[in-house]
Amino acid sequence: GKGEYDHYMLKEINNQPTSLANTIEGRVEDGDVAFEDLSPGTFDGIESVQFVACGTSYHAAMYGSQLVREAGLRTEVLRASEYEATTGPVDETTLTVAVTQSGETADTLDAVRTAADRGARTLAVTNVVGSTAAREADDAVYIRAGPEVGVAATKTYSSQAVTLALLSQRLAGDVPDATPAADRAAMLEALTDLPQHVEAVLESTRAETLAQDTLDSESFFFIGSGLGHSVALEGALKFKEITYEHAEGFAAGELKHGPLALVTEETPLFAVYTSNGDEKTKTNAIEAQSRGAPIVAVGPDDNPLVDVADAHLSVPETHPVWAGLLANVQLQLLSYHAAKQLGRPIDKPRNLAKSVTVE
Ligand code: M6R
């Protein structure tokens, strides 16, 4: 049941310190990543990694794909529903990774079946043991988030992103010119603090006040760059899905290529950043601010954007690879509180299903 919580969504958001600890448990040792179900050498011969997913899982896949790219492998992330229409050739050097919480999403199953038919190796990254994706793919890795009841994916997103980050390092172990070991060690070491950093966000968040202050607006915009871009897209999806308010996410630098025309004092802009270096996010947020938009900085304290922003949703200092996931927890809470203040049926938004088994 929901226990002390009004909604499953809030329960699941608050469960993240535990679910993330489960995701990580036993998988990082001495700066190395090991997955219980993947024997050494599983990825021998793989030259490129293709992610297929839908919705929130697509945003987690974007996160993972960027880390795979930074680790030195060729990679792409594709909307599963567009796979048939857009994909190029694959062969046995391609690893097609289906990222699907339920393991039952029709579009994702369809994409991974097509990839397998064309000769790719396949891997399911899923929450559900024995799901169709897990059974059909050559290999499976479990995100271990525990059951998620709310239609809005929250804890499963965080566990997917962490699992894919770990996968990127496991894959990097198999390619010669991958990320230097020292950098990898710092990232993996910082991961052990992630559950307690999420706890700190949950305890100190000002998302409820922020939701109150911004709710009477026309549209809600979310921007970010790099890993922050995928978090901005996820923040907007969550917001529209449960509040029924218009929300959109953009790559920070794209704002001036169209969306800026919509920016007014009625369009708060949430700027997600992961480290001190997110210059694009800062300049574009300031551009929107000069058109009257209230700016909310979402990220660590040590960032120049904090000084100019109208409000700040703060997250603990950590390795830039994990900061976006902490920012996302703030945005999950923002969406939750906004939807609650609007009296929406948070756990079961209209027109949506937990698992989309039709194409
Ligand atoms: O079960 P899946 O991860 O394959 O589901 C994919 C999407 O339908 C899902 O992530 C959806 O976007 C979320 N429920 C939105 O919160």
Boltz pocket constraint, residues with backbone or C-beta under 6 A from the ligand:
constraints:
  - pocket:
      binder: B
      contacts: [[A, 54], [A, 55], [A, 56], [A, 57], [A, 58], [A, 99], [A, 100], [A, 101], [A, 102], [A, 103], [A, 104], [A, 105], [A, 108], [A, 150], [A, 151], [A, 152], [A, 153], [A, 154], [A, 238], [A, 241], [A, 353], [A, 354], [A, 355], [A, 356]]
      max_distance: 6.0
